Amino acid sequence: MNHPDHRPAGRALSEAQQEAEAARLIAEGYSDTAPVATFYRDTSPVPTIGYALPVQQSGRAPMSQRATDISGIMLSAGLASVPVSGGISLVMWTVGQVNPVVVGIVCVAPIAFLGALSRAFKGAKEVAEAAPPVIHQHYEGNVHQDNSTHSTRTSGLFAQTKNDNRRR
């Protein structure tokens, strides 16, 4: 469309030109030959971003759903330990003459028992794994049976790998 006031795209209009363009569009009204806007650019100034320090927000810090679930469990467990510790404190306060050695034995005994039980199960598992399985194989003809093992252990700060090949 060639219009006498046609201007190249991107060129700003003066206030008088803007008013003339607005009056022309109002006078013409809507028609099929009227230009159609295909985009709009907001030329209002962008608000400035300041240099203020961040402000601590109230509530829990943002975290993943799993971390939120775990923190809720930890808070519940901490809250559940209050009645137990309060009851123990009440018993100790009422007794008055508590021997510290007895308190230490009572507190450490369950932990020591669980540690010993864990070691026993671990030892039983190692004994079961140490015994080679009994294999019955029946062959005809010349047979060479190789019972070699290959183990790899990687450890250390600089990941040193040691390979161990043994023949039985």
ZIZI-V539925 format. One record per backbone hydrogen bond with DSSP energy under -0.5 kcal/mol. CO is the residue of the C=O (numbers start at 1). NH is the residue of the N-H. E is the energy in kcal/mol with one decimal. If there is no record, write none. Layout:
[[CO | NH | E] [CO | NH | E]]
This chain:
[[1 | 3 | -0.7] [3 | 6 | -2.1] [8 | 11 | -1.4] [14 | 18 | -2.4] [15 | 19 | -2.3] [16 | 20 | -2.2] [17 | 21 | -2.5] [18 | 22 | -2.5] [19 | 23 | -2.4] [20 | 24 | -2.3] [21 | 25 | -2.3] [22 | 26 | -2.2] [23 | 27 | -2.4] [24 | 28 | -2.6] [25 | 29 | -1.9] [31 | 34 | -0.9] [40 | 42 | -0.5] [41 | 43 | -0.7] [48 | 50 | -0.5] [64 | 68 | -2.2] [65 | 69 | -2.4] [66 | 70 | -2.5] [67 | 71 | -2.4] [68 | 72 | -2.0] [69 | 73 | -2.0] [70 | 74 | -2.5] [71 | 75 | -2.4] [72 | 76 | -2.2] [73 | 77 | -2.6] [74 | 78 | -2.4] [75 | 79 | -2.1] [76 | 80 | -2.4] [77 | 81 | -1.3] [78 | 82 | -0.5] [79 | 82 | -0.8] [79 | 83 | -0.5] [80 | 84 | -0.7] [81 | 85 | -2.5] [82 | 86 | -2.5] [83 | 87 | -2.5] [84 | 88 | -2.3] [85 | 89 | -2.5] [86 | 90 | -2.3] [87 | 91 | -2.3] [88 | 92 | -2.5] [89 | 93 | -2.3] [90 | 94 | -2.3] [91 | 95 | -2.0] [92 | 96 | -1.7] [95 | 97 | -1.8] [96 | 98 | -0.9] [97 | 99 | -0.5] [98 | 100 | -0.5] [99 | 103 | -2.0] [100 | 104 | -2.4] [101 | 105 | -2.4] [102 | 106 | -2.7] [103 | 107 | -2.2] [104 | 108 | -2.3] [105 | 109 | -2.2] [106 | 110 | -0.6] [108 | 112 | -2.7] [109 | 113 | -2.6] [110 | 114 | -2.3] [111 | 115 | -2.3] [112 | 116 | -2.5] [113 | 117 | -2.4] [114 | 118 | -2.4] [115 | 119 | -2.2] [116 | 120 | -2.2] [117 | 121 | -2.2] [118 | 122 | -2.4] [119 | 123 | -2.8] [120 | 124 | -2.3] [121 | 125 | -2.1] [122 | 126 | -2.2] [123 | 127 | -2.2] [124 | 128 | -2.0] [125 | 129 | -2.0] [126 | 130 | -1.9] [127 | 131 | -1.4] [133 | 135 | -0.6] [135 | 137 | -0.6] [143 | 145 | -0.5] [144 | 146 | -0.6] [145 | 147 | -0.6] [146 | 148 | -0.5] [147 | 168 | -0.8] [149 | 166 | -1.9] [151 | 164 | -2.3] [153 | 155 | -0.5] [153 | 162 | -2.2] [155 | 160 | -2.4] [156 | 159 | -1.2] [159 | 161 | -0.5] [160 | 155 | -1.9] [162 | 153 | -1.8] [164 | 151 | -1.9] [164 | 166 | -0.6] [166 | 149 | -2.2]]
